[in-house]
């Protein structure tokens, strides 16, 4: 019978179909495909259930009108590109990184124009300008390549401050109980103002020390010393000439000046004159 069917299948007028081991292999392939489809469908349904897919989004990540809304924590393994990141009203936002945190801003050509890097031990900001404003929008601190401006009423420095260039400020003041020192260890110190310079000590003294000459100069006005007592210790005294009277104790002297401006002391009962050694 099998030979007869095979001969009928090979004959031009016999029935057409798949018989024998080919038919069994086809049935086996269909069963395997059905099993694979069932397994894939089961895994897909399991993933949908585990990931909590719904019509509103995936789990705590929901699709809203103006973007995506996430409730809870999110872990970003690579770059995160977004136009706006904000938290819900009344809820703070926290960004945590194990190594560093960086924020880049690019122009229309894709070049980085601003960068904010928060590293493990330092904070870096790459930008053409840096500004700090108050809630009213007024600038408190601004920094560019050529200028640093502080618009606060008071800049408090608890320790010493070192400036390589010039400093422009309306007032320099020390805290109560501390003294104020303006010092240039290796170079000169210049204090300039277009209208005037005021140095005031309300409860103490003012001391000015220098290694070489100290000059008080007024181009169009006068140099005035207003005090109840003016002391100039250490002035040179002109030697007494021959024939002049002498005293055992001398308490009063004449204050004389040389042609070059040097001040010296002379005896009260003689002419205000001195030799070249005093005025040199």
C-alpha positions as CSV (number, residue, x, y, z in Angstrom):
1,X,0.0,0.0,0.0
2,X,2.8,2.5,0.8
3,X,4.5,1.8,-2.5
4,X,1.3,2.3,-4.3
5,X,0.7,5.7,-2.6
6,X,4.2,6.8,-3.4
7,X,3.8,5.8,-7.0
8,X,0.5,7.7,-7.1
9,X,2.1,10.8,-5.6
10,X,4.9,10.6,-8.2
11,X,2.5,9.9,-11.1
12,X,1.4,13.0,-12.9
13,X,-2.3,12.3,-12.3
14,X,-1.9,11.3,-8.6
15,X,-2.8,13.4,-5.4
16,X,-0.3,16.2,-4.4
17,X,0.9,16.6,-0.7
18,X,3.5,16.0,2.0
19,X,3.7,12.5,3.4
20,X,5.9,10.4,5.4
21,X,8.8,11.8,7.5
22,X,8.4,15.2,5.9
23,X,4.9,15.5,7.3
24,X,6.1,14.5,10.8
25,X,9.0,17.1,10.6
26,X,6.5,19.8,9.6
27,X,4.2,18.9,12.5
28,X,7.2,19.0,14.9
29,X,8.3,22.5,13.5
30,X,4.8,23.8,14.0
31,X,4.7,22.5,17.6
32,X,8.1,24.2,18.3
33,X,7.0,27.5,16.8
34,X,3.7,27.4,18.9
35,X,5.8,26.7,22.0
36,X,8.2,29.6,21.3
37,X,5.3,31.9,20.6
38,X,3.6,30.9,23.9
39,X,6.9,31.4,25.8
40,X,7.5,34.8,24.2
41,X,4.0,35.9,25.0
42,X,4.3,34.7,28.6
43,X,7.6,36.6,29.0
44,X,6.1,39.7,27.5
45,X,3.1,39.6,29.8
46,X,5.5,39.0,32.7
47,X,7.7,42.0,31.8
48,X,4.6,44.2,31.4
49,X,3.5,43.2,34.9
50,X,6.9,43.6,36.5
51,X,7.6,46.9,34.8
52,X,4.1,48.0,35.6
53,X,3.3,49.2,32.1
54,X,-0.1,51.0,31.7
55,X,-1.8,53.5,29.5
56,X,-0.3,56.3,31.6
57,X,3.3,55.2,31.5
58,X,5.6,52.7,33.1
59,X,5.5,52.1,36.9
60,X,6.2,55.5,38.6
61,X,7.2,57.0,35.3
62,X,4.0,58.6,33.9
63,X,3.5,60.5,30.7
64,X,1.8,63.9,31.3
65,X,0.9,66.8,29.0
66,X,4.2,68.6,29.3
67,X,6.6,65.7,29.6
68,X,7.4,62.8,32.0
69,X,6.6,62.6,35.7
70,X,8.7,60.4,38.0
71,X,7.7,59.5,41.5
72,X,10.6,58.3,43.6
73,X,14.3,57.8,42.6
74,X,15.7,57.4,39.1
75,X,19.2,56.0,38.2
76,X,20.8,57.4,35.0
77,X,23.5,55.1,33.7
78,X,24.6,57.4,30.9
79,X,23.8,61.0,29.8
80,X,20.5,62.6,30.6
81,X,19.3,65.2,28.0
82,X,16.4,67.3,29.0
83,X,15.2,70.9,28.6
84,X,13.7,71.3,32.1
85,X,14.1,69.2,35.3
86,X,12.0,70.3,38.3
87,X,10.3,68.8,41.3
88,X,6.8,69.0,42.5
89,X,5.7,72.1,44.4
90,X,6.9,71.9,48.0
91,X,9.2,68.9,47.3
92,X,13.0,69.3,47.1
93,X,15.1,67.7,44.4
94,X,18.3,65.8,45.1
95,X,21.0,64.8,42.6
96,X,23.5,62.3,43.9
97,X,26.6,61.0,42.1
98,X,29.3,58.6,43.2
99,X,32.2,60.4,41.5
100,X,31.3,63.8,40.1
101,X,28.3,65.7,38.7
102,X,28.5,67.9,35.6
103,X,26.0,70.0,33.7
104,X,26.8,71.2,30.1
105,X,25.1,73.8,28.0
106,X,25.7,73.8,24.2
107,X,25.0,76.2,21.4
108,X,23.2,75.5,18.2
109,X,26.4,74.0,16.7
110,X,26.8,71.6,19.6
111,X,29.8,73.3,21.1
112,X,30.0,73.5,24.9
113,X,29.6,77.1,26.0
114,X,29.0,76.6,29.8
115,X,29.9,73.8,32.1
116,X,29.3,73.2,35.8
117,X,31.4,70.4,37.4
118,X,31.0,69.3,41.0
119,X,33.9,67.0,41.7
120,X,34.9,64.9,44.7
121,X,37.0,67.8,46.2
122,X,36.4,70.8,44.0
123,X,33.8,72.9,42.3
124,X,34.4,74.2,38.8
125,X,32.5,76.6,36.6
126,X,33.3,77.2,32.9
127,X,31.6,80.2,31.5
128,X,32.2,83.7,30.0
129,X,30.6,85.3,33.0
130,X,29.4,84.2,36.5
131,X,26.7,86.1,38.5
132,X,25.0,85.7,41.8
133,X,21.7,87.5,42.4
134,X,19.3,87.9,45.3
135,X,15.6,87.0,45.1
136,X,14.8,90.5,43.7
137,X,17.1,89.9,40.8
138,X,19.8,92.4,41.9
139,X,23.4,91.3,41.2
140,X,25.4,90.5,44.4
141,X,28.5,89.1,42.7
142,X,29.7,89.0,39.1
143,X,32.9,87.8,37.6
144,X,34.3,88.0,34.1
145,X,37.8,87.6,32.7
146,X,38.6,91.3,33.2
147,X,36.6,92.2,36.3
148,X,35.2,90.9,39.5
149,X,32.4,93.0,41.1
150,X,30.8,92.6,44.5
151,X,27.7,94.7,45.1
152,X,26.9,93.7,48.7
153,X,27.0,96.3,51.4
154,X,29.6,94.4,53.4
155,X,32.3,91.9,52.3
156,X,33.5,90.1,55.4
157,X,36.9,88.3,55.3
158,X,37.6,86.4,58.5
159,X,41.3,85.8,57.8
160,X,43.8,87.7,55.7
161,X,43.2,88.6,52.1
162,X,45.9,88.8,49.4
163,X,45.3,90.8,46.2
164,X,47.7,90.7,43.3
165,X,46.1,93.6,41.5
166,X,44.2,96.7,42.5
167,X,41.1,96.8,44.9
168,X,38.4,99.4,44.6
169,X,36.1,99.9,47.6
170,X,34.4,102.8,49.4
171,X,35.6,101.6,52.8
172,X,37.9,99.1,54.5
173,X,37.0,98.3,58.1
174,X,37.9,95.7,60.7
175,X,35.5,94.0,63.0
176,X,35.1,95.2,66.6
177,X,38.0,94.0,68.8
178,X,40.3,93.4,65.8
179,X,43.0,95.7,64.3
180,X,43.2,96.6,60.6
181,X,46.5,96.2,58.8
182,X,47.3,97.2,55.2
183,X,50.6,95.7,54.3
184,X,52.7,95.2,51.2
185,X,55.6,92.9,52.1
186,X,57.9,93.4,49.1
187,X,56.4,96.4,47.2
188,X,54.8,99.7,47.8
189,X,51.2,100.4,49.0
190,X,49.1,103.1,47.3
191,X,45.8,104.4,48.6
192,X,44.1,106.7,46.1
193,X,40.8,108.5,46.0
194,X,39.5,111.3,43.7
195,X,38.1,113.4,46.5
196,X,39.8,112.3,49.7
197,X,41.1,109.5,51.9
198,X,39.9,109.2,55.5
199,X,41.8,107.1,58.1
200,X,39.9,107.0,61.4
201,X,40.5,105.1,64.7
202,X,37.5,105.7,67.0
203,X,38.9,103.9,70.1
204,X,42.6,103.3,69.5
205,X,45.6,104.6,67.7
206,X,46.9,104.7,64.1
207,X,50.4,103.4,63.5
208,X,52.3,103.9,60.2
209,X,55.7,102.2,59.9
210,X,58.1,102.2,56.9
211,X,61.7,101.3,56.3
212,X,62.7,104.5,54.3
213,X,61.1,107.9,54.0
214,X,57.5,108.7,54.9
215,X,56.0,111.6,52.9
216,X,53.0,113.7,53.6
217,X,52.4,116.0,50.6
218,X,49.7,118.3,49.6
219,X,49.8,119.8,46.1
220,X,47.2,122.6,46.4
221,X,46.4,122.6,50.1
222,X,48.1,122.3,53.5
223,X,49.2,119.5,55.8
224,X,47.5,120.1,59.1
225,X,48.2,118.4,62.4
226,X,45.3,118.9,64.8
227,X,45.9,117.5,68.2
228,X,46.2,118.6,71.8
229,X,49.8,117.2,71.9
230,X,52.2,116.8,69.0
231,X,55.3,114.8,69.8
232,X,58.4,114.4,67.5
233,X,60.9,112.5,69.6
234,X,64.3,111.7,68.2
235,X,65.0,115.1,66.5
236,X,68.6,116.0,66.1
237,X,69.9,118.9,68.2
238,X,72.3,121.5,66.9
239,X,75.6,121.7,68.6
240,X,76.2,124.7,70.9
241,X,78.7,127.2,69.5
242,X,81.6,128.6,71.5
243,X,80.9,131.5,73.8
244,X,77.3,130.5,74.3
245,X,75.8,130.1,77.7
246,X,75.2,126.6,79.0
247,X,72.7,125.1,81.3
248,X,72.9,121.9,83.4
249,X,69.4,120.9,82.5
250,X,67.6,122.0,79.2
251,X,63.8,121.4,78.9
252,X,62.8,123.9,76.3
253,X,64.2,124.1,72.7
254,X,63.6,125.9,69.5
255,X,62.1,124.0,66.6
256,X,64.1,125.0,63.5
257,X,64.0,123.9,59.9
258,X,66.7,123.5,57.3
259,X,66.4,124.6,53.7
260,X,65.7,121.0,52.6
261,X,62.8,120.8,55.1
262,X,64.6,118.8,57.9
263,X,63.5,119.8,61.4
264,X,66.0,120.0,64.2
265,X,66.2,121.4,67.8
266,X,68.3,124.4,68.9
267,X,68.9,126.1,72.2
268,X,66.3,128.6,73.1
269,X,68.7,131.5,73.8
270,X,70.7,131.3,70.5
271,X,70.1,131.9,66.9
272,X,68.2,129.2,65.0
273,X,71.3,128.0,63.0
274,X,73.1,124.7,62.6
275,X,76.1,123.3,60.7
276,X,75.9,121.2,57.5
277,X,76.0,117.9,59.4
278,X,72.5,118.6,60.9
279,X,70.8,119.6,57.7
280,X,72.5,117.1,55.4
